[in-house]
Amino acid sequence: MSAQSPYEKLGVSEGATFEEIQTARTRLIEELAGDQRKISEVEAAYDSVLMERLRLRQEGKIKVPDRIRFPEKLVQATPAETPAPTAKSNEWLKSLIDQPSAQDIAYPAVGMAGLGTLVYFYPTDQVLQIAMALATGTTLYFLYRKERKLGRSILLGVAGLLLGFAIGGVVYTFLLPSFSMLPTNEVLISLVTFLVLWLVSSFTK
C-alpha cells in the first residue's frame, strides 16, 4: 500500500471533488475502526491531497473552495453552534413572566376596578384600609392559584404593594402642581397601587 498515491489510498480519482474526497476519508475511517496504523495512513493521504490541491491552487491550475484552503475554519466554527450564554440568563425572566388567559386578566381587573371606584367615591380612612386589604388578598389569591406556591405569592404580592405605594407617591408629587382636581394623596396612591397589583397578579407567576 505504501506504493499507492494519496488518491489511491483514499480510493478516489485525481479529479474528485472535495466532497468526494471527504466522504471517502470518512468512510475509510469508519471501516478501519480499531486499526490505528491504517487510520493514520488514511489521514496522511487526506492531508497530502489537501496540500497538493493547495499547491495547485497557488499555481493557478485549479480553483479550490475556501473550506479546502482553510480547513482549520471548519474546526473553529464548531463552537459557534453552541447556545449563546444569554439564553440561560433569560431563564429567570421566563420563570417570572406569565402569559395569562383572558380570564386571568379580566377577573383581577374587575376586582381592582371595583375597589378603585369604591375608594374614589368614598375616600374615608376605613374604606381605604378595607379596599387595600381586599386588593392585597385578591392579588395573593390569583398568584397562588397559578402555581400553588404560597411563599412566592406572598413575596410578589408584598413587592407589588410596596412598588404601588412608591409609584403612587411619585405620580402624585409630579402631577400635583399641574392638576388641581386630583383626588387626595391617599386616594391617588391607592388607585396606582391597585393598578400595580393587577399587573402583578395577571402577568407574573
N, C-alpha and C positions, 0 to 999 in steps of 0.2 A: 504493500500500500504506500510505502514511502516514495515510490517512483511516480505516483499519481500526482497530477496537478491539483491545486486547491479546488478548482471547479469540479474535477473528477471525484475528489474526496467528498464533496457536497452533493454530487450526483446531479449537477446542473451544467448547462452549456455556457460558453463564454458570453453569449448574447442574452443570458437570462436577466430578467428584471430584478430589481431589489426585492420585491415582494416574493418572487420565486426563490431567491437565494435565502431569504429569511425563513420562508416556510420549510425549505429543505433542511436548514440548520436545526430548526425546532423539532422537525420530525425525527432527525437522526439522534438528537439528544434524548428524545423520549424512547427511541428504540434501544439506545445503548445505556439505558439507566443501569447504574451499578458498575459499569466498566469505565472507570475514571480516565484510564490511559487513552482509550478511543475517543472519549468525550473531549479530552484535551486536544486531540488531533483535529477533531471537527471544529473546535473553537479557533484553533490556529489557522485552519484553512479558511474559515469565515473571515478572520482578521486580515488574512493575506488578500482575499478577494476585495475587501473594502479598501485596503491600501492601494491595490492595483487600480481600482476604479477611481480613487482619488488622484493618483498619478496621471491617469489618462485624462481626467477632467482638467487638471492643471495644464496639461499639454494641449488642451482644447480639442481632444479627439472624441470625447463623449460628454453628454450632459448628465450630471449626477444630481439627484434630488438632495435637498439640504439634510434630510434625515440620514443620508449616507455620508455626506461630507462632514456632518457634525453629529455622529451617533450619540455622543455624550448628552445631547439635549434631551434625548428620549428618557434617559435616566433622571435627569434633573427635573423634568416636567412632572414626574410621578407624584411628588409631594403636593403639588398644586391641586390634586384631585381630592385631597382630604378636606373634610368640612372646615369652614372658617371658624376660628375660635369665638367670633362674635355670636355664633348661633347658640352656644352654651350660655353666654352672658345674657341672652334674652329669655332664657327659660323661666327665670324668676318672674319676669313681667307676664309671661303667658299663664303662669300659675296664679296670678293675681287678677288679671282682667278676664271678665266673663263676657260671653256672647248671649245675652238674655233673650228669652222669647218675648213676644208682645205682652203676654200676661205678666211676666216678671217685671216689665217696665210699667205697665198700666196700674197694677194693684198698688204698689208703693206710691205711685204718682197721685192716685186718687186720695189715698190716706193723707199724704203730705199736703195736698192742695186743700183738703177739708180742714186740717189743723191750721194751715196758714190763713184761711178765711175766718176761722173762729178767732184767732189771735188778732187779726186785723180789725175786726168789728167789735171785739170785746177784749180790749187790751188791759185787763186787770192783772195784778200780780198772780192771783190764784189761777186764772185761766192760762197765763204764760207758763207757769210751773207744770200744770197738768198737761198742757199741749206738748211741752218739751219732753216730759217723761213718756208720753204716748209715742212721740216721734222716735225717741231712742229705742223704746221697746219694739216698735214696728221694724226698725232697721235691724235689730238683733234677730228678730223672728225670721225675716226674709233672708238674712245672711246664713243663719243656722239651717234653714230649710234646704239650702243648696248642697252643702257638703257635710252637714251634721258634725261640724267642728266648733264646739262651744267657745273654746279659748280664742280661736281665730276670729270668730264672730264678735266676741266682746272687744278684742283688740281693734278690729276695723271700725266697730261702732263708736268706741271712745275716740279713736283718731278722727273719724268724721265729725263727731260732735265738737271737738276742740278746733278742728280746721274751720268749721262753720262759724264758730264764735270769732275766730281770728279774721276771717274774710269779711264777716258782717261788720266788725269794728272798723276795718279799713274802708269798706264801702261807705259806711255812714260818715266817716271823717272826711272823705273826699267829696261826697255828694252834698253834705250839709250846707256849704257856702253857696251852692248853685240852686238848690230847690228848697223853698220854704214850706212846701206841702208834704214833706216827708213825714212818715209816722215817727213815733218816738224811737229813741235809740234801741230800747229793748225789743220793740216790735220788729224793727228792720233786721236786727241781728237774728231774731228768731226765724224770720222768713228766709234769710240767707242760709241759716243752719238747716232748715227743713229741705232746702234745695240740695245742699251738700249731702245730707243724709239720704236723700232719694238717689243721688248719683252713686253713693257708696253701696246702698242696698241693691241697686239694679245692675251695676256694671262691675262689681268686684265679687270675688268668691272666696 
